[in-house]
């Protein structure tokens, strides 16, 4: 069953310099054959990236202890006040377009993302060993920690198995949840455009990368295979 999370992906700001600034993570070529898969989830104007628990044992131990039977952790980024507010007025919606503190929503799944959100809302991507390690590090860096290095937990998420954490990045109209997801995929050594602002654009790119990949070769890391 599809679940919708109210994390705002703000409209684009048209200034070219701002768009260029959003591409924050350089693409490194993938090395080695694919060793695992990750999933990109589209939920309205929001996107998540999902990783298998077995690939991120340190993240599970730090962020999701006690969730027996968990198979996947899904991560999304949003504006903190908007994310934590259950009812959204026009004022809170518009205020999310201005730079402000970010939040990370982590969703713990005991089934595949396709089963949880619907197969038409999920793209599965192959990742090499180095790419998975870089993605795990990116996700760990994205979560705010206190002076004792404990994750800053903001509260329960909007449904069972979801938690909000403070984010190290700030949210803005020019750095949305989809920009953050694109940076996550780039950290996994996949050829995503870090200046992405909208879910539809990111999901289209993810589909193109998936179509270029083969079981024995990460051809999706070849920019020549991707139409832009």
C-alpha positions in Angstrom: 0.0 0.0 0.0 1.4 3.4 -1.0 2.1 5.7 1.9 2.5 9.4 1.4 4.9 11.5 3.5 4.4 15.2 3.8 7.9 16.4 3.1 7.9 19.4 0.9 9.8 19.6 -2.4 9.9 23.3 -3.0 9.5 24.9 -6.4 12.6 25.7 -8.4 14.3 29.0 -8.3 15.3 30.1 -11.8 18.7 31.6 -11.1 21.3 29.6 -12.9 24.0 30.2 -10.3 21.7 28.7 -7.6 21.1 25.6 -9.7 24.8 25.1 -10.3 25.4 25.4 -6.6 23.0 22.5 -5.9 25.3 20.0 -7.6 27.4 19.3 -4.6 28.8 15.8 -5.0 31.2 15.0 -7.9 30.5 11.8 -9.8 33.3 9.3 -9.4 33.4 6.3 -11.8 32.1 3.1 -10.3 34.6 0.4 -9.6 34.0 -3.3 -9.7 30.9 -5.4 -10.4 27.5 -4.7 -8.7 27.3 -6.3 -5.3 23.9 -5.0 -4.1 20.9 -3.0 -5.0 19.3 0.2 -3.7 15.8 1.6 -4.5 14.5 5.0 -5.3 10.9 5.7 -4.3 8.7 8.4 -5.7 5.9 9.6 -3.4 4.2 12.5 -5.0 6.6 15.5 -5.0 8.9 13.7 -2.6 11.6 11.0 -3.1 13.3 8.5 -0.8 16.4 6.3 -1.2 16.1 2.8 0.3 19.0 0.6 1.3 19.1 -3.0 2.5 19.7 -3.4 6.2 22.4 -6.0 5.6 24.4 -3.4 3.7 24.3 -0.8 6.4 24.8 -2.6 9.7 26.3 0.5 11.4 23.3 2.6 10.4 20.9 0.1 11.6 22.6 -0.2 15.0 22.7 3.6 15.4 19.3 4.6 14.0 17.0 1.6 14.1 17.8 -0.7 17.0 15.0 -2.8 18.1 13.2 -3.1 14.8 13.3 -6.9 14.5 12.8 -8.3 11.0 13.7 -5.1 9.3 14.9 -5.6 5.7 15.2 -2.1 4.4 15.8 1.5 5.7 14.4 4.3 3.6 15.6 7.9 4.0 14.1 11.2 2.9 15.0 14.8 3.5 12.7 17.7 4.2 12.2 21.1 5.9 12.1 20.5 9.6 9.1 22.7 10.7 7.0 21.5 7.7 7.9 17.9 8.4 7.1 18.0 12.1 3.8 19.9 11.6 0.8 17.6 11.1 -1.4 20.3 9.6 0.0 22.6 7.0 -1.3 26.1 6.4 -0.4 28.2 3.4 2.1 30.0 5.7 4.0 26.9 6.7 4.0 25.7 3.1 5.5 29.0 1.8 7.9 29.3 4.7 9.4 25.9 3.7 10.7 27.6 0.5 13.1 29.7 2.5 16.4 28.3 3.9 15.8 26.5 7.2 16.8 23.5 9.2 16.4 20.2 7.6 15.0 16.8 8.9 15.6 13.2 7.9 12.7 10.8 7.8 13.8 7.2 8.2 11.3 4.5 7.4 11.9 0.9 8.5 10.5 -1.7 6.2 9.9 -5.4 6.8 9.2 -6.0 3.1 10.6 -4.7 -0.2 10.0 -1.1 -1.1 8.0 -2.3 -4.1 5.7 -4.2 -1.8 5.4 -1.2 0.6 4.9 1.6 -2.0 3.9 0.0 -5.2 6.2 -1.3 -8.0 5.3 1.6 -10.3 6.7 4.0 -7.6 10.1 2.2 -7.2 13.2 2.0 -9.3 15.9 -0.5 -8.4 19.5 0.3 -9.1 22.7 -1.8 -9.0 25.5 -0.5 -6.9 29.2 -1.5 -6.7 30.9 -2.1 -3.4 32.7 1.3 -3.3 29.4 3.0 -4.2 27.5 1.3 -1.4 30.2 2.3 1.1 30.1 6.0 -0.1 26.3 6.0 0.1 26.3 4.6 3.6 28.7 7.3 4.6 26.6 10.0 3.0 23.5 8.8 4.9 25.4 8.7 8.2 26.7 12.2 7.6 23.2 13.5 6.8 21.9 12.7 10.3 22.6 15.4 13.0 24.4 14.2 16.1 24.8 15.6 19.6 28.0 16.2 21.5 28.0 12.5 22.5 27.7 11.5 18.8 24.1 10.2 19.4 21.6 10.8 16.6 19.4 13.8 17.3 15.9 12.2 17.2 13.1 14.7 16.7 10.2 12.4 17.2 8.1 9.7 15.6 7.3 9.8 11.9 3.8 10.0 10.4 3.2 6.2 10.5 4.5 3.1 12.3 8.1 2.3 11.7 9.1 5.9 10.9 11.3 8.3 12.8 12.4 11.9 12.3 16.0 12.9 12.9 17.7 16.3 12.7 19.6 16.8 9.4 23.0 18.3 8.9 21.9 20.0 5.7 19.5 22.9 5.5 16.4 22.8 3.3 15.7 25.6 0.8 13.8 26.1 -2.4 17.0 25.5 -4.2 18.0 22.4 -2.2 14.9 20.2 -1.9 14.4 16.6 -0.8 15.0 15.6 -4.5 18.3 17.4 -4.6 19.3 15.6 -1.5 18.2 12.2 -3.0 20.2 13.0 -6.2 23.2 13.7 -4.1 22.7 10.4 -2.3 22.7 8.6 -5.7 25.7 10.5 -6.9 27.5 9.4 -3.7 26.7 5.8 -4.8 28.6 6.6 -8.0 25.5 6.7 -10.2 25.2 9.4 -12.8 22.5 11.6 -11.4 22.2 15.4 -11.8 22.7 17.0 -8.4 20.8 20.1 -9.4 17.5 18.1 -9.5 14.7 19.9 -7.8 11.6 17.9 -8.7 10.6 14.3 -8.0 9.5 13.6 -11.6 12.9 14.6 -13.0 14.8 12.5 -10.5 12.6 9.5 -11.1 13.0 9.8 -14.8 16.8 9.9 -14.5 16.8 6.9 -12.1 14.7 4.9 -14.7 17.3 5.8 -17.4 20.2 4.6 -15.3 18.3 1.4 -14.5 17.7 0.7 -18.2 21.4 1.1 -18.8 22.5 -1.4 -16.2 23.1 -5.2 -16.7 23.6 -8.0 -14.2 27.4 -8.2 -14.8 28.2 -4.6 -15.6 27.4 -1.2 -14.1 26.9 0.4 -17.5 24.6 2.9 -15.9 27.7 4.7 -14.7 28.6 5.6 -18.3 27.2 9.1 -18.9 27.0 8.3 -22.7 24.2 5.8 -21.9 22.1 8.4 -20.3 20.0 10.9 -22.3 19.9 14.3 -20.8 
